[in-house]
Amino acid sequence: MPKVAVLGAGSWGTALSIVLADNQFDVALWSRREEQVFEINDRHTNEKYLPDRTLPTSIYASTSLEEVLQDTKYVLLVLPTKSIRQICRQILPYLTPEHVIIHSSKGIEIETHKRISEIIQEEIPAQSCKGTVVLSGPSHAEEVSMRLPTTVVVASDVLKTAEEVQDIFINKHFRVYTNPDVIGVEIGGALKNIIALGAGLNDGLGFGDNAKAALMTRGLTEISRLGLEMGANPLTFAGLAGIGDLIATCTSKHSRNWRCGYALGQGQSLDEVLSSMGMVVEGVNTTKAAYQIALSQNVDMPITKAIYQVLFEGKLPRQAVEDLMGRGRTQELENY
């Protein structure tokens, strides 16, 4: 069987490993933690991240990057944004010009404001791999691991490379489209987490469906504004990596960004929420990065600004909503 390396044994990395295993690939799953490796290999479970799921026996785990990457052609990074740069440096010695690097991480590097593919390309020279592909879209790990119908998109600057990755993932449960707009797919996947925090805040405050529908709609406008400024295709934001991912993340309790926002709306502090969740909430750092980018490029993002103020300046969620509602009148399509 062909073999795929998956770096990151959280819920999403494990769920994508199940898809690949269903497609007759051997999956080498990398984890930092010995106890997690033992559980996956011995019991074929990953209870912390995907409780009550039995993993295919063609998935095995290791803490050794060298072992995981041996005899592979595809390397899938499913890691927190803050880990991407370091891991790229660590895997570089084991890569060949035939390797395709795929990532399914949704964030922006806080220190540099780089997208994930930009980080990868900075750390892994073009001659050291065949190309980079991003996989994104509305896809809760819990549902993918149950083989419920899911549709995603893969994006690359080279269509043939995107089609290669499309072929290794697509099956009757997991439909995959291609898209040439890497910037738009990455920006849509990252920034929807900001709006999901807001949707959770809305629900925690008890503001109802009208407010959440408006938040999502105007949030998509903000995502599109910043995306266009960064060079994205506007049509991408009407697709799976845009409105599709936004709907899934803002309306489901599977979303850790929604859960974080909900707890904040219920009165918990950010430190309390992050400590109790025990998992990375990408939207928190992405809010800071997007707010800083918007300021530097003079892009109007009032929802992002309000969420930034709640997260980092101690503004009360209810006051943030009241200030948003009380802004001066404007046209819906003005400054789109």
N, C-alpha and C positions, 0 to 999 in steps of 0.2 A: 504493500500500500504506500502511496505517497504520504509525506509527513509535513505538517504545518506546525510552526512554533507560535505559541500564544503567550505573550508576556503580560502577566497580570491575571491573578486567579480570584478576582472579585466576582460579583454577580454577572456583570456584562461579559467579562472574559470567559467565564465558565459557560454562559449561555451560548456565546459564539462558538465555543469549543464543541458544544453539543451539535450545533448546525453542521460544523465541519465533519464531526464523527458520523453523523447521519449520511453525509455525502461520501463516505468510505475513505476518509483521511485518517491516518494516525495523527493524534494531536499530542504534542509535547507542551505541557502547560507549566510555565515558570511561576514560582511563588518565592517570596523571601522567607517564608515561615516553614520550618521543618514539620511542625505538627499538622499544618494544612496539607503538606505534601504526603505525609503518612496517611491522613484521612482519605485523600483522593485515591491514593494507590491501593490502600488496604480495604476501605469500605465503599469506595466509589460514590462518595457523597461530599458535599461542601456545605454543611449545615448552616454555618454562619451567614452565608450569602444567598444560598438557594435551598432553604429548608425543604425537606420531604421530596427531594429529587434524587433519583438514581442516575449516576452518570454512566455513559457507555464505557465499556472496558477498553476501548481503543484510545481513551484519554489517559495519559499517565503524567505525573507531575515530578518536578525536580527543582532544587534550589540552584542548580548549576546552569548558568547561561550557555556555557560551552556545550554541555550535553544536550540542552534543549535545541540549540541551533544546528547541531550536527545533522547532515544529510537532509537539509530543508531547502526549499526554494522560496517559500512565503513566510514572512515574519509579521505577525499581527501584534501591534502595541495597543493594549487596553489598560492604560495606566493613568493616574492623576497627572494633570498637566505639569505640576511641579517636579515630577519624576522623569519626564520625557528626555530632557537634555542629558542627564546623567546616564540613563540607560542606553541612549544612543552611543555615548562614548564607550560604554562597557562592551557593547556588542560589536563595535566596529572591527575588532581583530578577527571576528569569526564570520564576517560577511564575505560574499563573493559577488562578482559583477552580475551574476544571474539572480540574486535575491531581489524579490519585490517586497518593499516595506509598506505595510498597510497599517493605518491607525484608525481607531474608533474612539478617540478621546475628544471631549468637547470642552474646550477652554481656550484661554489666551494667557500667555506667560506674563505674570504680573510685573516682572522687572523690565522686560524688553518690549512688551505689547506685541510679541510675535505670535502668529498662528502656529498650530502644531506642525504643519508641513514645512513651514519656514525653519522651525527649530531642527527638524529632522535633516533638512537639506544643508543647514549650517554645520551640523555635526557629522553627517555621513556624506562624503564627497560623491559626486555623480558617478565617478568611475568605480565606486565601491558597491553599487547596487544598480538594479535595472530601472527602478523608478519608485515613486511614492504614490499611494492611493489612500483616499479618505473614505471611510464607510460611516454613513450617518442616516438619520431619519427617525420616524416615530417607532420606537422599539424598546418596550420595557423588558428587561431581562427575565422577569418572572413569567411573562407570557411566551417569550421565545423558548424558554426552557420547557414549557408545556406543549410546545409545537403548535401554538395557536397562530392563525394567519397573521403574518407580519410582512411589511414591505419597506425596503430601505433603498438608498441610492449610494453608488460608489462614484467618486470623482477623481480624475487624474488629468494632467496636461496632455497625456498620450492616450488616445482612445483605446488602442490595442491593449495597453496595460490594464486599463479599467475593465475591459471585457474579459481579460484573464481572471481578474478577481471576481467579477460577476459570475463567471462559470464555476468557481470553486465554492461559492456560497449558495447559489440559487437552488431551490428545491420546491416541492409542492407546498411547503409551509412557509417558506422564506423567499419572497420574491424580491429581485434586485434589479434596479434600473441603473443606467450609466448617465453621467452628467459631466461636461467638460469644465464646469465652473467650480474649481477648487476653492477659490476665495469665498464665494457665496455659500457653498455647502458648509465650510468651516465656520463662517460667521453666523449663519443661521443656527447651527448646532450649538455654538457657544452662547450666543446672546439670548436664545429662548430660555435659558436657565435663569436669567435675570427676571424675565417676565413671569416665570413660574414661581419665583420667590414672591413676587407681587400678588400672584393669584392665591398663593397660600396665605399671605397676609390678609387679603380680601376675605377669604373664607374664615380665617381665625377671628376676624373682626365681625363676622356675620353680615357682611354687606350685600350678599345675594348674587344672583346670576346676571342681573343687568350690569352691575358694576364690573363683574369679571369679564363679561363679553366685551365691554368697552375697553377694559385694560388690555385684553388680548389683541383687540383690533388696533388700538393705538400703539401697543407694544410692537406689533408687526411693522407699523410705520417707522418706529424708531430703529428697529433692526435693519429695515430696508435703507433708511437714510445713511446709517453708518456703513452698511455694506456697499452701497453705491459709491460713497466717498472713498472706500478702500479698493474699488475696482471690480465689484461683483456684478453679475448679470441680474437685473431686477426680476426676471422670470423665475429664478431659483427660489425666491422667497414666497412664490405662489405654489411651490412644490413640496416634496416630501421633507427636505431639509429645512424648509421654512415653516409654512403654516401647518404642515403635517406634524412635525416634531413639536411645534408650539402647542397644538391642541392636545397631543398626548401628554405633554409634560405639565400643562396647566390644569388638567382636569382629572388627574389620577392620583390616588394615594400611593401608588407605586413610586412616584417621583420623590426623590429625597429633597429636591429643591422646593417642591410644593410643601412637603412635610416641615421643612425648616421654616418657611414663611408662615405656615399655619401656627407653629409653636410660638413664633415671634408675635403673631397677631393675638395669641392667647396670653401674652404678657411675659413670656420667658426671655431671658437675655440671650444674645448670640452665643456667648461662651457656654451657657447652660445647654443650649440646643445642640451645638456641635459636639460637646462632650457626651451627651446622651445618645446621639446618633451613632457615633463610633465609625463613621464613614465620611469620605470626602464629599463636601457639598460644593461642586465646582462653581455654582452661581455666585458664591460669596466673593471669591477672588476675581471672577469675571466681571462682576459689577464694578469693582475698583478699577480694573484695567479699562473697561469700556468707558467709564466716566472720565478717566484721564485722557483717553484717546479723543473722546467727544470734545473735551475742553481744548485740547491742542489743535484740533481740526475745525473748531467752531461749528460743531454739529449739534443741533437742538435735540436733546433727549431728556425731557422733563420727568418721565417715569423712572428712567435709570438714575437720574439725579435724586429723586425722592427716595428710592430704595437705597442708594448709597448713603443718604443722610440717616436713614433708619439703622443701617448696618454699622456705620463707622462714626457717626456724629451724635448718636444718642437721641435722635428725633423720635418722638412717639409715633407709632404707625397711624393712629387715628388722625393726628395732626398732619402727617404727610399726605393722607388722602384728602383732607379738607383743603389743604393748600393747592393740590392738583386740581380739585374741582373749582376752586376759586380763582384760577388763572384768568387773565384777560381773554376776551372773546377772540375767535379766529375762525378761518375757513378750514374745512376738513382737509382739503388738498393743498393748503398753503404750506410752503417750505417743505414739501414732501421730500 
